[in-house]
Amino acid sequence: MGNSEVERDEPLTPAGRLFLSPEMNQIIHCIIGCKNPIDAAALRSEITKSAMIQHPRFSSLMVRNSRGREHWRKTQVDVDRHVIVVEDPVAAAGDEEAVNDYVADLAVSSPLSPDKPLWEVHILRAHNCIVFRIHHALGDGISLMSMLLECCRRADEPDQRPTISSVGTSSNSSSNRINQRRKLWKVVVGMLMGLVFIVEFVLRSLWVKDRKTVVSGGAGVELWPRKLATAKFRLDDMKMVKEAVADATINDVLFGVISCGLSRYLDLRSPKGKF
């Protein structure tokens, strides 16, 4: 390994190192169902020409130096090793259940190989579905969604990238002053709540132990069998909730639904073991 190669290496961020640790090792699975049959050759070609391949994280290996510190090292991407085509049905069940079982099995039994950049695209031809597997060390949800949009094109205008429309609001000096006071109040509340959470975290770390619940893991929990289930929500219903709550987003509504569902599940299954 030459000195020039070492100099080009980029160290991992603290978050990236956390997601690559054996205790975490988080892989994001994104499932996309398609209306039309999937052309694997065309998809490979588009990926080869896409901005994703040019991105440093998607075209780098994770390597460790003599001190055990992780770094990103630029490499030549072999797209054929990253695009995996599954011709036959992955299960005898319906498409949705079969894909869920396939991804649940991937989450336990198929880690991403460290001898290539940490992402894969699985094409399930029989189920007309694409599964993206991307290690969390490459980015968070927002950056990865931006990357996916950058690689896509509009159906009505193939030369144009898809955009997410935003709703503009009129403003004047009076509303600006009110908005400034609201922002200041939010900063103060955020600082106070942050202080409370920090104190609570320190106390819990030093003296308090989480109670056992139905979602508590045990030794080797990362290797336990997993079950993937799908829940469907109408976008119109989520927009209705979003519009009823000031400054809310679709993400806020989705996380509210998930947290409420998890809380009710714990109430039913572990009434004395809430966390």
C-alpha positions as CSV (number, residue, x, y, z in Angstrom):
1,M,0.0,0.0,0.0
2,G,1.7,3.2,-1.2
3,N,1.8,6.5,0.7
4,S,-0.1,8.3,-2.0
5,E,-3.0,5.8,-1.7
6,V,-3.1,6.3,2.1
7,E,-3.1,10.0,1.7
8,R,-6.2,9.8,-0.5
9,D,-8.1,7.8,2.1
10,E,-10.9,9.6,3.9
11,P,-11.5,8.8,7.6
12,L,-15.0,7.8,8.6
13,T,-17.2,10.2,10.5
14,P,-18.1,9.3,14.1
15,A,-21.6,8.4,12.9
16,G,-20.2,6.2,10.1
17,R,-18.0,4.4,12.6
18,L,-20.9,3.9,14.9
19,F,-23.1,2.3,12.2
20,L,-20.2,0.0,11.1
21,S,-19.6,-1.3,14.6
22,P,-20.5,-4.9,15.2
23,E,-23.1,-3.9,17.8
24,M,-24.9,-1.7,15.2
25,N,-24.0,-2.7,11.6
26,Q,-27.2,-1.1,10.2
27,I,-28.3,-1.7,6.6
28,I,-31.2,0.2,5.1
29,H,-33.6,-1.8,2.9
30,C,-35.7,0.2,0.5
31,I,-38.4,-1.7,-1.5
32,I,-39.8,-0.3,-4.7
33,G,-42.6,-2.0,-6.5
34,C,-42.9,-1.4,-10.3
35,K,-45.9,-1.3,-12.6
36,N,-44.0,-2.4,-15.7
37,P,-41.6,-5.3,-16.1
38,I,-38.1,-4.5,-15.1
39,D,-35.3,-4.4,-17.7
40,A,-32.2,-5.5,-15.7
41,A,-29.8,-4.5,-18.5
42,A,-31.3,-1.0,-18.8
43,L,-31.2,-0.6,-15.0
44,R,-27.5,-1.6,-14.9
45,S,-26.8,0.9,-17.7
46,E,-28.6,3.7,-15.9
47,I,-26.7,2.9,-12.6
48,T,-23.4,2.9,-14.4
49,K,-24.1,6.4,-15.8
50,S,-25.8,7.8,-12.6
51,A,-24.6,10.3,-10.1
52,M,-24.6,7.5,-7.5
53,I,-21.5,5.9,-9.0
54,Q,-19.7,9.2,-8.9
55,H,-20.5,9.7,-5.2
56,P,-17.4,9.0,-3.0
57,R,-19.3,6.9,-0.5
58,F,-20.9,4.7,-3.2
59,S,-17.5,4.2,-5.0
60,S,-15.3,3.5,-2.0
61,L,-14.2,0.5,0.1
62,M,-14.2,0.6,3.8
63,V,-10.7,-0.3,4.9
64,R,-8.9,-0.5,8.2
65,N,-5.3,0.6,8.9
66,S,-2.7,-1.0,11.1
67,R,-4.3,0.7,14.1
68,G,-7.8,-0.6,13.4
69,R,-9.1,2.8,12.3
70,E,-11.7,2.7,9.4
71,H,-11.2,4.8,6.2
72,W,-12.9,5.2,2.9
73,R,-10.7,4.3,-0.1
74,K,-11.7,5.1,-3.7
75,T,-12.1,2.0,-5.9
76,Q,-13.4,1.0,-9.4
77,V,-17.1,-0.1,-9.1
78,D,-18.1,-3.3,-10.8
79,V,-21.8,-2.7,-11.2
80,D,-22.4,-6.4,-12.1
81,R,-21.4,-7.3,-8.5
82,H,-23.9,-4.9,-7.1
83,V,-26.9,-5.6,-9.2
84,I,-28.3,-9.0,-8.3
85,V,-31.1,-10.4,-10.5
86,V,-33.5,-13.1,-9.0
87,E,-35.5,-14.7,-11.8
88,D,-37.6,-17.2,-9.9
89,P,-40.3,-16.4,-7.2
90,V,-38.6,-16.1,-3.8
91,A,-41.6,-17.7,-2.1
92,A,-44.9,-19.4,-3.0
93,A,-46.9,-16.6,-1.2
94,G,-48.3,-13.4,-2.7
95,D,-45.9,-10.8,-3.9
96,E,-46.1,-8.6,-0.8
97,E,-45.6,-11.4,1.7
98,A,-42.9,-13.0,-0.5
99,V,-40.9,-9.8,-0.8
100,N,-41.2,-9.1,3.0
101,D,-39.9,-12.6,3.8
102,Y,-37.0,-12.1,1.3
103,V,-36.0,-8.8,2.9
104,A,-36.4,-10.2,6.4
105,D,-34.0,-13.0,5.5
106,L,-31.5,-10.6,4.0
107,A,-31.5,-8.6,7.2
108,V,-30.2,-11.5,9.2
109,S,-28.3,-13.9,6.9
110,S,-26.7,-11.7,4.2
111,P,-24.4,-8.9,5.4
112,L,-22.9,-6.6,2.8
113,S,-19.5,-7.8,1.6
114,P,-16.6,-5.5,2.7
115,D,-14.6,-6.2,-0.5
116,K,-16.9,-3.9,-2.5
117,P,-18.7,-0.6,-1.8
118,L,-21.5,-1.2,0.8
119,W,-24.6,-1.2,-1.4
120,E,-26.6,-3.6,-3.6
121,V,-29.6,-3.6,-5.8
122,H,-31.7,-6.8,-5.9
123,I,-34.1,-7.2,-8.8
124,L,-37.0,-9.7,-8.1
125,R,-38.3,-10.3,-11.6
126,A,-41.1,-12.6,-10.6
127,H,-42.5,-10.0,-8.2
128,N,-41.7,-7.0,-10.3
129,C,-39.8,-5.4,-7.4
130,I,-36.5,-3.7,-6.7
131,V,-34.8,-3.9,-3.3
132,F,-32.0,-1.3,-2.5
133,R,-29.6,-2.4,0.2
134,I,-27.5,0.5,1.5
135,H,-25.3,0.6,4.6
136,H,-26.3,3.3,7.0
137,A,-22.6,4.4,7.1
138,L,-23.1,5.8,3.6
139,G,-25.7,8.3,4.6
140,D,-28.9,9.1,6.4
141,G,-32.5,8.8,5.1
142,I,-32.7,12.4,3.7
143,S,-29.3,12.2,1.8
144,L,-30.1,8.8,0.4
145,M,-33.6,9.9,-0.8
146,S,-31.9,12.9,-2.4
147,M,-29.5,10.5,-4.1
148,L,-32.3,8.3,-5.4
149,L,-34.2,11.3,-6.8
150,E,-31.0,12.5,-8.5
151,C,-30.8,9.2,-10.3
152,C,-34.4,9.2,-11.5
153,R,-36.1,11.0,-14.3
154,R,-39.6,12.2,-14.9
155,A,-41.9,9.9,-17.0
156,D,-43.5,12.8,-18.9
157,E,-40.1,14.6,-19.4
158,P,-37.3,12.0,-19.5
159,D,-34.6,14.7,-19.5
160,Q,-35.8,16.3,-16.3
161,R,-35.3,15.1,-12.7
162,P,-38.3,14.7,-10.4
163,T,-38.9,17.5,-8.0
164,I,-40.8,17.8,-4.8
165,S,-43.2,20.7,-4.8
166,S,-43.3,23.1,-1.9
167,V,-46.2,25.4,-0.9
168,G,-45.2,29.0,-0.6
169,T,-46.7,31.4,2.0
170,S,-47.1,35.1,1.8
171,S,-45.4,37.2,4.5
172,N,-45.3,40.8,5.7
173,S,-43.4,42.6,8.4
174,S,-45.9,41.8,11.1
175,S,-45.9,38.1,10.4
176,N,-42.1,38.1,10.2
177,R,-41.9,39.6,13.7
178,I,-44.3,36.9,15.0
179,N,-42.3,34.2,13.2
180,Q,-39.1,35.5,14.8
181,R,-40.6,35.4,18.3
182,R,-41.9,31.9,17.6
183,K,-38.4,30.8,16.4
184,L,-36.8,32.3,19.5
185,W,-39.3,30.6,21.8
186,K,-38.7,27.3,20.0
187,V,-34.9,27.7,20.5
188,V,-35.4,28.4,24.3
189,V,-37.8,25.4,24.7
190,G,-35.4,23.2,22.7
191,M,-32.5,24.1,24.9
192,L,-34.5,23.4,28.1
193,M,-35.8,20.1,26.8
194,G,-32.3,19.2,25.6
195,L,-30.9,19.9,29.1
196,V,-33.7,17.7,30.6
197,F,-33.0,14.9,28.2
198,I,-29.2,15.1,28.9
199,V,-29.7,14.9,32.7
200,E,-32.2,12.0,32.3
201,F,-29.8,10.2,30.0
202,V,-26.9,10.6,32.5
203,L,-29.0,9.4,35.4
204,R,-30.4,6.5,33.4
205,S,-26.9,5.5,32.2
206,L,-25.4,5.5,35.7
207,W,-28.2,4.3,38.0
208,V,-31.4,3.3,36.2
209,K,-31.9,0.1,34.2
210,D,-34.5,-0.3,31.5
211,R,-37.3,-2.7,32.4
212,K,-37.8,-5.8,30.3
213,T,-40.5,-5.5,27.7
214,V,-41.7,-7.6,24.7
215,V,-39.3,-5.7,22.5
216,S,-36.3,-6.2,24.8
217,G,-33.5,-8.2,23.1
218,G,-31.1,-10.8,24.6
219,A,-27.8,-12.3,23.8
220,G,-27.4,-12.7,20.0
221,V,-30.5,-10.7,19.2
222,E,-29.0,-9.6,15.9
223,L,-29.1,-13.2,14.7
224,W,-32.7,-14.0,15.8
225,P,-35.2,-14.7,13.0
226,R,-37.1,-11.7,11.8
227,K,-40.5,-11.1,10.4
228,L,-41.3,-8.1,8.1
229,A,-44.8,-6.8,7.9
230,T,-46.3,-4.1,5.7
231,A,-48.8,-1.5,6.7
232,K,-50.5,0.8,4.2
233,F,-51.6,4.4,4.8
234,R,-53.5,6.6,2.4
235,L,-51.5,9.7,1.4
236,D,-54.7,11.8,1.5
237,D,-55.3,10.8,5.1
238,M,-51.7,11.7,6.1
239,K,-52.0,15.1,4.3
240,M,-55.3,15.7,6.2
241,V,-53.5,15.1,9.6
242,K,-50.5,17.2,8.4
243,E,-52.7,20.2,7.6
244,A,-54.5,20.0,11.0
245,V,-51.2,20.3,12.9
246,A,-49.2,23.6,12.6
247,D,-45.8,23.3,10.9
248,A,-46.1,19.5,10.6
249,T,-44.7,17.4,7.7
250,I,-45.6,14.1,6.3
251,N,-42.5,12.6,8.1
252,D,-44.0,14.0,11.4
253,V,-47.3,12.3,10.7
254,L,-45.6,9.0,9.8
255,F,-43.4,9.0,12.9
256,G,-46.4,9.9,15.0
257,V,-48.3,6.9,13.7
258,I,-45.3,4.6,14.3
259,S,-44.7,5.9,17.9
260,C,-48.4,5.7,18.7
261,G,-48.6,2.1,17.4
262,L,-45.5,1.0,19.3
263,S,-46.8,2.7,22.5
264,R,-50.2,1.0,22.3
265,Y,-48.5,-2.3,21.6
266,L,-46.3,-2.0,24.7
267,D,-49.4,-0.9,26.8
268,L,-51.2,-4.1,25.7
269,R,-48.3,-6.5,26.0
270,S,-46.2,-5.0,28.8
271,P,-48.4,-2.7,30.9
272,K,-45.8,-2.6,33.7
273,G,-42.7,-2.4,31.5
274,K,-43.0,0.8,29.6
275,F,-39.8,2.7,28.8
